[in-house]
């Protein structure tokens, strides 16, 4: 007599956030091989370029942050 098996499927919803992205890049820098580190560097430089356009650093505001 053959045994019946039932299969169940589940779905996991993954939400990608900036915190998750940064955590991945940091792990690549700390624990990755040379290709991982280069990928993390390139990604960080792309993000920096986008931030320079959308939210440039203002010198006076930057100094306030340093004083805290």
Residue pairs with C-beta under 8 A, 6 or more apart in sequence:
21 43
25 40
25 43
25 44
26 40
28 36
28 37
28 39
28 40
29 36
29 37
29 40
29 41
32 39
32 40
